[in-house]
Amino acid sequence: MAARVRQVIWAESARDALDEIITYIAQDSRQGAGHVLEAAIEAAGSLATLSERGRVVPEMNDPAIREIVVFRYRLMYRVEQERVVVVAFVHGARDFATWRREQDSL
C-alpha cells in the first residue's frame, strides 16, 4: 500500500514565528540557529507522509490539530484532506492560553 502524500505548507504566522526564533537564537549562536531551522524544516517536511504521527494538541482537543516537538519548540499543524498546514512554531515554555489569545486577535 502506497503512503498518502500531503502537501505541507506554512501559515504566514508560523513562518514569522520561526523567523523571529531563528533571529533570536542567532544573536548568541548562528550554528544553534542553523540547527533549529534545519530541524524545523525537516520535521515539517516529514509530515507529507507521516502527518498523523504527532500528538493531538492537549489544549485544543481537536484531532486535526497535532504537534511534534523540535528541540524546545512545539511545531503545531492542522491535518487536512490534501495538505498539512503548519499553524504555529512556539517555545514549549510559553503560556499557551496567552499565545492563543494573541492568535485570535490577529
Contacts in CASP RR format, 6 or more apart in sequence:
PFRMAT RR
TARGET T0000
AUTHOR 0000-0000-0000
METHOD contacts of the structure
MODEL  1
MAARVRQVIWAESARDALDEIITYIAQDSRQGAGHVLEAAIEAAGSLATL
SERGRVVPEMNDPAIREIVVFRYRLMYRVEQERVVVVAFVHGARDFATWR
REQDSL
3 49 0 8 1.000
4 49 0 8 1.000
4 51 0 8 1.000
5 48 0 8 1.000
5 49 0 8 1.000
6 47 0 8 1.000
6 48 0 8 1.000
6 49 0 8 1.000
6 51 0 8 1.000
6 79 0 8 1.000
6 80 0 8 1.000
6 82 0 8 1.000
6 83 0 8 1.000
6 84 0 8 1.000
7 48 0 8 1.000
7 82 0 8 1.000
7 83 0 8 1.000
7 84 0 8 1.000
8 44 0 8 1.000
8 45 0 8 1.000
8 47 0 8 1.000
8 48 0 8 1.000
8 83 0 8 1.000
8 84 0 8 1.000
8 86 0 8 1.000
9 83 0 8 1.000
9 84 0 8 1.000
9 85 0 8 1.000
9 86 0 8 1.000
10 18 0 8 1.000
10 44 0 8 1.000
10 85 0 8 1.000
10 86 0 8 1.000
11 85 0 8 1.000
11 86 0 8 1.000
11 87 0 8 1.000
11 88 0 8 1.000
13 87 0 8 1.000
13 88 0 8 1.000
13 103 0 8 1.000
13 106 0 8 1.000
14 76 0 8 1.000
14 86 0 8 1.000
14 87 0 8 1.000
14 88 0 8 1.000
14 89 0 8 1.000
17 88 0 8 1.000
17 89 0 8 1.000
17 90 0 8 1.000
18 37 0 8 1.000
18 40 0 8 1.000
18 89 0 8 1.000
21 36 0 8 1.000
21 73 0 8 1.000
21 89 0 8 1.000
21 91 0 8 1.000
22 33 0 8 1.000
22 34 0 8 1.000
22 36 0 8 1.000
22 37 0 8 1.000
23 33 0 8 1.000
25 32 0 8 1.000
25 33 0 8 1.000
25 34 0 8 1.000
25 36 0 8 1.000
26 32 0 8 1.000
26 33 0 8 1.000
26 34 0 8 1.000
35 71 0 8 1.000
36 70 0 8 1.000
36 71 0 8 1.000
36 73 0 8 1.000
39 70 0 8 1.000
39 71 0 8 1.000
40 70 0 8 1.000
40 73 0 8 1.000
40 75 0 8 1.000
40 89 0 8 1.000
43 68 0 8 1.000
43 70 0 8 1.000
43 75 0 8 1.000
44 75 0 8 1.000
44 77 0 8 1.000
44 84 0 8 1.000
44 86 0 8 1.000
46 53 0 8 1.000
47 53 0 8 1.000
47 68 0 8 1.000
47 77 0 8 1.000
47 84 0 8 1.000
47 86 0 8 1.000
48 84 0 8 1.000
51 66 0 8 1.000
51 77 0 8 1.000
51 79 0 8 1.000
51 84 0 8 1.000
52 66 0 8 1.000
52 79 0 8 1.000
53 66 0 8 1.000
53 68 0 8 1.000
54 66 0 8 1.000
54 67 0 8 1.000
54 68 0 8 1.000
55 66 0 8 1.000
55 67 0 8 1.000
55 68 0 8 1.000
56 62 0 8 1.000
56 63 0 8 1.000
56 65 0 8 1.000
56 66 0 8 1.000
57 65 0 8 1.000
57 66 0 8 1.000
57 67 0 8 1.000
57 74 0 8 1.000
57 76 0 8 1.000
59 96 0 8 1.000
59 97 0 8 1.000
59 100 0 8 1.000
64 78 0 8 1.000
64 79 0 8 1.000
64 80 0 8 1.000
65 76 0 8 1.000
65 77 0 8 1.000
65 78 0 8 1.000
65 87 0 8 1.000
66 76 0 8 1.000
66 77 0 8 1.000
66 78 0 8 1.000
66 79 0 8 1.000
67 74 0 8 1.000
67 75 0 8 1.000
67 76 0 8 1.000
67 77 0 8 1.000
68 74 0 8 1.000
68 75 0 8 1.000
68 77 0 8 1.000
69 75 0 8 1.000
69 92 0 8 1.000
70 89 0 8 1.000
72 91 0 8 1.000
72 92 0 8 1.000
72 93 0 8 1.000
73 89 0 8 1.000
73 90 0 8 1.000
73 91 0 8 1.000
73 92 0 8 1.000
74 88 0 8 1.000
74 89 0 8 1.000
74 90 0 8 1.000
74 91 0 8 1.000
74 92 0 8 1.000
75 86 0 8 1.000
75 88 0 8 1.000
75 89 0 8 1.000
76 86 0 8 1.000
76 87 0 8 1.000
76 88 0 8 1.000
76 89 0 8 1.000
76 90 0 8 1.000
77 84 0 8 1.000
77 85 0 8 1.000
77 86 0 8 1.000
77 87 0 8 1.000
78 84 0 8 1.000
78 85 0 8 1.000
78 87 0 8 1.000
88 99 0 8 1.000
88 103 0 8 1.000
90 96 0 8 1.000
90 99 0 8 1.000
END
